Amino acid sequence: MNQRFNQLAEYRVNKNIEPMGAESRNTVAGLEVDGNLEFGVNGSISPETLENRRRWFNEIQWSPPRETTPTGLNRVQALSHAEAISLLTAKEKHGALSKSMIMFVDCVTCPFCIRDLPIIMRYAGVDELTIYTLGKAEPLILHAVK
């Protein structure tokens, strides 16, 4: 597991993202796919385009469990966060993903992601996502909504 967190740190260095710490507001996530990490970073520094995030917003069925479909991309903050970007770019790169996936994140997963990742997982075909966070002993385990 330490190797995976070291890879997140190396990714930061290679992409000139400041080191994780009190001053950093950026998150790096790595989804394990076929023995490698597919990286995602939050939207303010992500190479992922706004057009892709808009397309994902339109392709994903947001309700249920949301009572209504969000009215715009700004209503789904998770689509600008490292966890969702890692998952969605991996889906686009690899097609079908495993039903059970593992992700490594160097910052605590926020409430917006906890709420919306299960919807995004349904879209990506992932039933269970185990998220290991740097500095936390227990992983966060999310299940896709049905």
N, C-alpha and C positions, 0 to 999 in steps of 0.2 A: 504494500500500500504506500509506503514512503516513496518508492520509486515513482508512483503516479503523481504524487504531490511535487516531487522534484521535477517531473516533466512539465507540470503547470508553471513552476518557477522558471524553468528554461524557456518555455514559450513566452513568458513575460519579457525575458531578456532579449530573445530573438525578435520580438515585435516592438521593442522599445516601449513597453508598458511599465510604468513605475512599479517597484516591488510592493507586494502586499504588505500593508501596515496601516497604522492609524491615519496616515495622510491619503491613502489610496481609497478611491471611491469606485474603483473598477474591479470587476469580477472576471475570473477565468474559469471556465468549466471544460471538462474533458469527458466525453462519452466513450466508453470502451466498446470498440467495434472491431471484431476480428483480430484481437490482440493489440490494437493500436488505439490512440486517443484521437477523437474528432473534436477539435476545439471550438469553443464559442466564447465570445467576450460581450460585455454589455454594449448596448447600442451606441453610446456616445463615442466609443472607440472601435466599434465593430467594422470589419471590412464588408459585412453583409449589407446589402443595399436596402434603402427605404422601400424601393419597389418590391423586393422580395418579401419584406415584412408586411406590406400591404396585400400582396398576393396571398400569403399565408392567412392573414386575417380574413380574407374573403373565402378561402377554401375550407377553413375549419368551421365545423358546426358547433357553435358556442352554446346553444340551448337545446335540450337540457345539458347540464344542471343549472346553468344560469337561467333566471326567469325569463329574460329577453335577450336577444342577440345584441351585443354591444353596438353602439351607433358609429363607432370609429376606432381606428387604430390606437388613438390616445386613451381609449377605455380598456385596453388590454396591455398593461405595462409589461407583462411577462414576455411579450414578443420582442421587447428590447433588452431582455436580460440574457445573460450568458447561458443559463441552463436551457432555455427554450431554443436559442439560436444553435447551440450545440446539437440538440436533438433533431431540429428541423433540417439543418444542413447535412447531418448524417443520413437522414431519410432520403434527401435528394441525391446524395452522393452514392449511397449503397442500395437504394430501393427498399426492399423489405428488411426490417430490423427484427432482431430476436424479440420474443414475447417478454423476456426478462432481461433488463439492461442494468449496467452499473455506470455511475457517473461520479466524477471527482470534482470538487468545487473548492476554491480557496477562500470563500466568503460564505457566511450563513445564508441559506436560501430564504428569501423574503416571503411574507404572507401573500403577495400577488402571485408569485410562482407556485406556492403551495396550493392556492386556489385554482389556478389555470393550467398548471402542468398536467393534471389528470385528463383535462379536455384535449390538450395538445398530444398527450400520449395516445389517446384514442385515435386521433387523426394519423399518428405515426405508426399505429399498429403495435404499440408496446403496452403490455398489460401491467407490468410491474417495473418500477424504477427505484433502484437503491442508490441514494446519494450520500457519498462520504464527504464530509466537510473537514478541511484542515483544522486540527486542534480539537475536534470533537470525537469522543470515543464511540458513540452510537450513531449509526447511519439513520437518515430519514428515508422511510420507505413509502412510496406513493403508488397508488393503484389507479389505473385508467377508469374513467367513468364508462358505464355501459350505455 
